[in-house]
Amino acid sequence: MGAGERLRRTWQVLMDHTPPEPPEEEPGDIVDPRAVDLVLRVGELLLASGETTERVNEAMLGLAVAFELPRCEVQVTLTSLLVSAHPGKGQPPVTGTRAIRRRTPAFWRLTALHELVQQASIGMLELDQAHARLARIKTARPPYPAWLLVVSLGLIAASGSVLTGGGPLVAGTAFIATLLGDRAAAALARRGIAEFFQLTVAAAIGAGAAAIVVAMGNPGQAATVVTGAILALLPGRPLVASIQDGITGDLVSAGARVLEVFFMIAAIVSGLGAVVYLAVSLGAPIDVRHLPTPAASLEPVAVLAAAGISLTFAVSLAVPRDVLTAAALGGGLIWVLYVLVRGWHVPSVLAAAVSATVVGVLANWLARRHGQPVMPYVVPAIGPLLPGTALYRGMVELNTGSPESGVLSLIGAVSVALALGAGVNLGGELVRAFQHVGLTASGRWARPAARRTRGF
């Protein structure tokens, strides 16, 4: 492209004109069904492993171009995928679909799949080699044993209890309660019970442990137990993905993910509310005055607990082992930033958003530098600020004669959660604004989310 052409395109963008679309190449007459199958299978595994819709769409289109699928169209939603190649010259299109029936966070697979897509896009993998690589990725073992993935949930709860002021005994209680809740939910899953009720039972067991602590005469420690137990259940991954999908214009997937987050939080609140109501009805001295308040100082124990939350959160999501250090540092950093911003009398929602934005910038920069997906970096980092205490406070207030305050506390908890998701995604957009190349070879202008509609 000459200097005159670059100047003309830049002037068009400054004047808010849509850049000219590149001319379509004349399509071929042959569509390899194996290439369509590969595109679908890679997209399915990416989406099932926790990737955002935009990244899945980008990966599938990249593979379609790499293996010469003519005029390929890709449609990605939360529960299904569609690929259609149009050979032209009167030939019928070749179309394939797949349904996403099970989604299990496996962030280590995201890294392997992104590497597969990158190598195929630059011609380093033939079609048969790509199929063989995908088969190995699907059958490979996760980087951690199954027992550690289960124990990591208890460690999240224990770290969360320490962060809110609990001691070793409280942390141990939260650890045991979370493990019991997770095993109970797993037993219900084996019997075909819906996940909503699995989460309800898990949250109820955590709240039940807190009620026992209250009955034993330690009401001040009960909130730290239940806060840690809730923290292990809160939907950090779908929260980040839902906001990312909404920002990038994938509104169908964004709406579905938001509903997923809503029902997960509703299940947790239902379990909490049922146990708190029962405990109050039985005369347990549960009082909002006993609830912990966020730490106002940067004590080493609190910073280490925040880093521990992110580290164990990363293990529970099965991130690659080389990401664990970055995840722990991200958790400690987001807590330090949050406490510093709160020290300037900034509201908690804004403080969470600012802290998440800074961490989002660093996580996106680090992920791009290493050529890896960003989700394993950003999702564990927001763990320390997920609003477990606010949810418990809201349920206590609803069941102890302060329904207005309880509703406001629940709204505040949801607002903090949304601020965290928006903040880390804003960090990604800031990094993208200063990169030299776009998502694909066609440049930044080709990104669908960047095209202006002015709301109509």
N, C-alpha and C positions, 0 to 999 in steps of 0.2 A: 504494500500500500504506500503510495507516494505521499509527500508532505501535503500537497494540495487536497488529496482525498481525506487524509487525517484531519486537516483543518476544517473541511466541510462537515465531516461527521461530528466533530467537536462542537461546531457552531449549531448544528441541528439539535444536539443534546441540550446546549445552553438555552436554546429557544424552545425547549420542551417538545421537540418533534421526536417521533419514534424512529430509531435508526433503521435504515433499510434492511429488510430480511435478505439473507444470502440466497442466491438462486438454488433451487432444488436440482439435484443431480438426476440424470435419467436412470430410473430404476432398472434392475436386472430382471430376468425372467425366472430365477430359481430362488426359492426360499428353503433353507435347510431347517427342517423341523427340530433337529437337535439343538440348533442355536436358539430357537424359540423356547425350547425346554430348559436350556441353561439359564436364559434370562429370567424365566419364571422361578426356577428353583433358587437362584441366588437372591432374587427379591423376596421370596418367601422366607428364607432363612434369616435375611437381614431384618425384616419386619418382625418376625417371631422372636428374634434375639434382643429387640429393644431399640432399633434404630428409628429415626424420625422419617416421616413420609417423604420430605424433600430429598434426603440423602438416598433413600431407597429408589426413588424415581430417577435421580441422577445416575446411580450405579447401573440400573437396568438399561437406561438409554445409552450409557457408555459401552456396555456389553453389546447392545444391538448395533451400534456403529462399528465396534471392533470386529464383529463377525458378519458384517455386511447384510444386515436385515434391511430391505428397502422400505423407505417411508414408514418406519416403525412408529407406532403409537403405543404409549404406556399409560395405564391408569392404575393408580395405587390408592386404596382405602385401607382402613384399619383391619378389615376382615377379609379382603379379597384383592387379587391382582389380575390384570388383563394385559395381554400383549397382542398386538395385531400388526402384521407386516403386509404391505400392499405391493405386490410385484408389478402391477401395471400391465399395459398392453392387453387388456381384456382378461387377464388372469384373476381368479378369485383370491381374496385376501386369506392369509393363514393366521388364525386366531387361536390363542390358548388362554385359559384362566386357571387360577388356583385359589382355594379358600384357605384362610389362616385360621385353623381350628384351635391352635394352642400357642400361647405366647409366654415364653419363659425367659427372664433376663439371663443372658449369657454374653457378657460384654467381650469376653476373650474371642468369641466367634466374629464379632464385628471387625476386630483388627485383622484377622485372617481373611475375611471376605473382602475388606477394602484392599488388601494387598493383592488378592486375586484379580479384582476389577482393574486395579492400576496396571498390573503386569499385562493383562489381556488388552488393555487400551493402547499400550505402546508396542503391541505385537510380540511380546515375549512368550505368549501362551497360544498354542493351537487349540482348536475346539475340543479335541479328545483329551488333551492335557488339562484343559480347564474343567472338564467333567470329572476327570480323575482327582484333581485337586479339591473340587467341591465334595466329592465322596469322602475324601480323607478328613475334611473339615467337619462333616456331619457326624462321622464316627469317632472323631478324636475325643479323648478324655479331657474334662475341664482341668484347669491348673491347680485345683484344690480338691481334697477328698470330700466325699459327701458329708461326713460327720463335721468337718470344719465349716461347711456352708450353714449347717444347722446351728452350731455353736456360735457362729458369728452374729446371729440374731440376738442371742443372749448377751453377747459382749456389747452390742449396740445399746441395749437397755442398761447394762451396767455402767457404761460410759456416760449415757444420758443422765443417770441418777447422780453420778459424781459431779457432772456439770451443773446440776441444779442444787448442789449442796449436800448430797448424801455421803455417808461414810462407807467403809467396807461392808458392814452388815446390810445396809440398804442396797448397795450395789449387788451383793450376793442374792438378796431377796428378789430384786428386779430380774436378775439373770435367770433364776429358777422359774419365776412366774412366766417369763417370756418363752423359755424352752417348753414349759408345760402347755402354754397356749399354742405354740407352733405345732407340737406333737398332736394336740387335740384337733387342730385344724387339719392336719395331715390325715388323721383317722377319719374325719368327716369327708375329706376329699376322696378317700378310698371307697367310701360308701355312696359316692355320687351326689353329695350335698353341695349346693351352689356356694361359690366363693364368698358371696355376701354374708352368709351365715357362718362360714368359717372364720372370717374376720371378726364377726360379732362375738363369737365364742372366745376367740383369742383375746380380744379387748376386755371381755368380761372377766376372764381369768386374771389378767393383770390388775383390773380394778378390784377384784376379789382379794388379791394379795394385799392391796392397799387397805381394804376394809379390815382385814385381819390385823394389820399393823395398828390401825386406829383402835380396834377393840382391845389390843394389848397395852394401850395407854401411850402411844407415840403418834399422835395425829400430825405432828409437824413433819414426820418422816414419810408419811403415807403418800403425800403428793409426789415426792421424788421417786418413789417406787413406780407409781402409775405413769408418771411422765416418761420414765425410761422405757416402760413396757409399750406405751403408745408410740414412742419414737421409732421403735423397730417395725411398726405396722404402717406408718404414714407413707403415702404414695409419692415419693420424690421423683422416681423415674417417669411415670406417666404424666406428672405435673409439668416437668420440663418439656417433654415431647409434645404435650397438648398446646402449650403456648408457642413452641417453635412451629408447629403445624399451622396455628392461627396466623402467626406473623407472616409466614411464607405463602399464605393464600390457600392452603389445603383445608378448606373449611369443613368438608365432610369428615375427614379424619380428626380435625381439631375438635369438632363438636362431639364426636364419639369418645375421644380421649377425655374431654372435660366431663362428660357423663360418667365415664369410668372412674375418674378422680372423685366426683361427687358421691357415687355409690360406695366407694371405698371409705370415704370419710363418714358417710351416713352409717355404714356398718360399724365403724369404730365408735361413733357417738352413741349408737344404739346399745352396744355392749356396755359402754361406760354408764350411760343413763340408767339402764336397768339395774345395774349393781349399786350405783350411788343411791337410787331411789329406794331400793330394798334395804340398804344399810341405814339410811336416814329413818325409814319407817320402823326399823328395829331399835332405834335409839342410839345408833353410833354417833359419837360427837364429831361429825364431819363439818368443818367450818371453813369458809373462804379465807379467814384470817390465818389459817395454817398453811396456805399455799406458798410455795417459794417464789421469790422475785428474781429476775435476771441478775447475774453478777455485775456489780458496778466497778469492779477492779480487775486488772489483768493478772490474777494470781496464777502461778505456774501450774497448779493442779487443774484449774479450769481450762487453760490452753491445752494441756496434755489430754484432758478429757475430750475436748472438741476434736483434737487430732485423732484420738482413739475412735470416736464416733465415725469419722470419715474413713478411717482405715478399715474398720470392721464392716462398715457399709459397703466399701469397695469389695471386700472379700465375699459378702453375701450376694453381690451382683456378678461375681466371677470375672472381675477385670483381669487383664494380663498382669503377671507379677511385677513387670517393670514399671507399672503405673501406680503401685501401692505407695511408694514414697511421695509421689506428686499428690496423690489423694490425701494422705495424712497432712502434708504441708498446706494443702488447700483448706482443709477443715480448720487447722489452727489459724490460718490467715483470715478466713472469713469471720471467725469469732473475735479475733483481735480488732479487725476493722469495725465490726458491729459495736463492740464495747466502746471504742474510741468515738465513733459517730454518735452513739447514745450519750456519751459524756458531754456533747455539745447541745444536749436537750433536744435532739432531733427525734421525732416520733418513730416508734419501732418499725412501722411499715416502710418508711422512707430509709431508715437505717439499714434494714434488710435489703432493700433494693440497691442502695449504693454499694454495700459490701458485696452483694452478688454480682454487680456489674464489674467491679474491679477483678474479682476472682474469675468471672467469665472471660474478660479480656486476656488474662494470663493463661487460662486453660486453653482457650482457642489458639493463642499464639504457640503454646507448647505443643498442642496436638498437630498444628500445621507444620511446625518445625520438624516433627518426627514422622510426618506423613501418616498419622493415625486418626481414627474417628474421635470426636470431641466428647461424646457422651460418657465414656469411662472416666474422664477428667472432671466434668462439671457436676454430674449427678451425686457422687459421694461427697463433694465439697460442700454442698448446701445442707448436708445432714444435721450439723449442730444447730442450725437456725429453724428447723422444722418445728411448727408450733404445738408441741405436745402439751406443755403446761397450759397454754391458752384454751385448748380443747377441754382439758380436765376442769379448769376454772369455770368454764361456761356450764358444764354439766352440774358442778357443785352449786353454782348460783341458781340454776333452773330448779334444783330440787331442795333448796333451802330458803325459799321465799323471795328470791330476787330474779324473777323471770326476765325483766328488762335488761338487767346487767348481764344475765346469762346469754341472751341473744346477741348483745353487743360484743361479748367476749368471743362467741363463736364466729361472728362476722369478722372480728379482728384477726382471729386465727386464720380464716380463709384468705383474708387480705394479705397477711404476711406470706402465706404460701404462694399466692399469685405474684407477689412482689419478688420473691426469690426466683421463680421461673422466668419472669419478665427480665430481671436483672441479668441472669446468666446469658439469656438470648440477646439482650442488648450488647453485652460484651462481645458476642460473636459477630454482630453486625458492625461494631466499631472496628474489629480486626479486618473484616471483609472490605470495609471502605478504603483501607490503605494497602490492600494487596495488589500485586501487579497483574495478576491474571484472574479470570473468573472461574466459575465452577466447571466450565467445559472449554473446549478449544475455541468456541464461538465468542467467548468474552463475557464480561459482566452484564452487558446489555441484554444477553439472551436469557438471563434469569427471570422466570415468570413473576416471581414476587417483586421484582424491581420495576415492573411496568406500571405506569401511572394510570389510574382510572378516575381520579378525583371524586371517588365515591359513587360514580354512576356508570 
